């Protein structure tokens, strides 16, 4: 059984385990469920059509604060961003 890994916030989940003491690099990809597609009862809005998972590309890394921003295509159209601590 595969576990979920929490991101910052209370609802979004990572689909991959956290890195071992190394930060992500620009261009790395990550699959996750965006925070805006979730509520207390599960997937909402555009996330209802599937599992809500998207694949984002790392576009910014803040090594001092240990977080990275991932850009992805939002299921409703347009680009969106999600940040993760590492």
PAFI-945603 format. One line per 4 residues: number of its first residue (from 1); for each residue x, y, z of N, C-alpha, C. Coordinates in steps of 0.001 Angstrom, whole numbers. Layout:
REM residues N
NUM> X Y Z X Y Z X Y Z | ...
//
This chain:
REM residues 86
1> 838 -1187 0 0 0 0 878 1244 0 | 566 2206 -822 1333 3434 -941 767 4506 -18 | 1644 5203 682 1209 6246 1603 1103 7587 894 | 348 8508 1474 292 9880 998 1241 10714 1841
5> 1841 11711 1237 2746 12605 1940 2139 13997 1922 | 2009 14612 3091 1371 15921 3202 2285 17031 2723 | 1710 18029 2109 2423 19244 1733 2130 20280 2805 | 2584 21519 2566 2177 22579 3482 673 22730 3341
9> 9 23119 4376 -1449 23176 4350 -2013 21894 4934 | -3313 21769 4908 -3936 20623 5560 -4558 19627 4604 | -4717 19975 3327 -5480 19091 2461 -4688 18495 1299 | -3816 19248 645 -3125 18757 -546 -2195 17607 -184
13> -2069 16637 -1071 -1188 15503 -809 -214 15304 -1953 | 990 14940 -1611 1986 14576 -2617 1746 13140 -3036 | 2100 12829 -4253 2010 11461 -4748 3377 10777 -4714 | 4411 11525 -4394 5770 10991 -4345 6336 11211 -2949
17> 7245 10333 -2487 7863 10566 -1173 8784 11777 -1211 | 8998 12431 -72 9887 13585 -45 11334 13180 -358 | 12099 14115 -906 13487 13853 -1250 14338 13670 6 | 15415 12939 -125 16336 12688 983 17349 13819 1077
21> 17113 14813 1932 18053 15896 2218 18523 16667 987 | 17851 16551 -123 18211 17327 -1300 16988 18091 -1778 | 17223 19269 -2270 16123 20064 -2782 15866 19763 -4239 | 14690 20123 -4718 14390 19949 -6135 15204 20928 -6969
25> 15267 20661 -8250 15958 21546 -9178 14958 22054 -10209 | 15276 23185 -10823 14422 23746 -11870 14256 22692 -12964 | 13013 22474 -13373 12733 21487 -14413 12289 20139 -13880 | 12489 19865 -12577 12003 18617 -11981 10482 18588 -12036
29> 9914 17400 -12100 8463 17268 -12122 7984 16595 -10842 | 6739 16861 -10514 6103 16273 -9328 4623 16101 -9635 | 4048 14971 -9245 2623 14723 -9413 1937 14930 -8066 | 855 15710 -8061 165 16056 -6820 -1275 16437 -7112
33> -2072 16497 -6061 -3446 16990 -6164 -3432 18434 -5683 | -3761 19403 -6547 -3752 20804 -6146 -4701 21084 -4986 | -4280 21952 -4115 -5054 22306 -2931 -6434 22861 -3288 | -6530 23625 -4376 -7823 24243 -4710 -8846 23243 -5251
37> -8452 22003 -5526 -9411 20991 -5985 -9964 20158 -4833 | -9533 20450 -3603 -9951 19659 -2449 -10747 20490 -1454 | -11654 19825 -760 -12292 20403 426 -12380 19297 1471 | -13121 19495 2534 -13190 18518 3620 -13775 17176 3181
41> -14583 17183 2128 -15252 15953 1697 -14558 15273 531 | -13510 15853 -13 -12809 15240 -1140 -12675 16200 -2300 | -12614 15650 -3501 -12413 16461 -4698 -13630 17330 -4988 | -13371 18543 -5460 -14449 19464 -5829 -14233 19956 -7246
45> -15229 20527 -7840 -15128 21181 -9140 -14516 20310 -10217 | -13437 20811 -10829 -12803 20120 -11940 -12185 18794 -11519 | -11876 18618 -10251 -11266 17382 -9781 -12203 16196 -9787 | -13512 16425 -9914 -14470 15325 -9862 -14380 14402 -11079
49> -13879 14882 -12200 -13820 14062 -13410 -12795 12933 -13293 | -11783 13091 -12481 -10752 12060 -12331 -10264 12048 -10898 | -9013 11681 -10720 -8465 11667 -9363 -7923 13029 -8962 | -7941 14012 -9867 -7504 15363 -9558 -6008 15585 -9613
53> -5236 14536 -9852 -3778 14667 -9866 -3299 15396 -11121 | -2321 16249 -10949 -1675 16966 -12052 -173 16774 -11913 | 550 17037 -12988 2010 16985 -12945 2529 18391 -13147 | 3306 18875 -12182 3868 20216 -12245 5359 20181 -12521
57> 5864 21267 -13075 7288 21425 -13360 7842 22483 -12419 | 8949 22188 -11759 9558 23123 -10813 10036 24363 -11564 | 9571 25536 -11143 9942 26778 -11817 10694 27735 -10886 | 10747 27443 -9572 11462 28296 -8630 11807 27492 -7390
61> 13027 27671 -6882 13455 26990 -5655 14035 28035 -4711 | 13540 28072 -3488 14086 28936 -2447 14822 28018 -1476 | 16140 27896 -1665 16910 26948 -859 17026 27389 590 | 17054 28681 829 17184 29158 2202 15938 28842 3037
65> 14758 29076 2471 13502 28790 3172 13019 27357 2933 | 13685 26635 2028 13396 25235 1722 11973 25014 1194 | 11629 25755 120 10376 25515 -572 10591 25679 -2062 | 9708 25047 -2846 9797 25115 -4306 8411 25351 -4885
69> 8366 26081 -6003 7098 26375 -6692 7030 25527 -7959 | 5870 24890 -8154 5634 24054 -9331 4512 24658 -10164 | 4745 24767 -11471 3754 25292 -12410 3081 24116 -13104 | 1759 24206 -13249 1023 23126 -13905 -160 23698 -14671
73> -704 22897 -15571 -1908 23271 -16308 -3118 22916 -15444 | -3902 23928 -15076 -5075 23692 -14243 -6135 22958 -15067 | -6826 21962 -14474 -7862 21242 -15209 -8951 22147 -15780 | -9181 23308 -15176 -10188 24241 -15669 -9664 25168 -16748
77> -8374 25053 -17069 -7751 25903 -18075 -6803 26900 -17440 | -5762 27240 -18131 -4786 28201 -17654 -3695 27564 -16809 | -2695 28377 -16488 -1583 27916 -15665 -1854 28242 -14207 | -1343 27392 -13335 -1479 27591 -11904 -179 27154 -11241
81> -8 27503 -9961 1219 27206 -9229 877 26640 -7863 | 1718 25749 -7376 1578 25183 -6038 2982 25131 -5439 | 3091 25443 -4149 4399 25438 -3478 4468 24314 -2464 | 5665 23730 -2334 5917 22648 -1408 7175 22918 -616
85> 7146 22581 674 8354 22606 1500 9148 21350 1193 | 10480 21417 1367 11303 20218 1228 12320 20144 2320
//
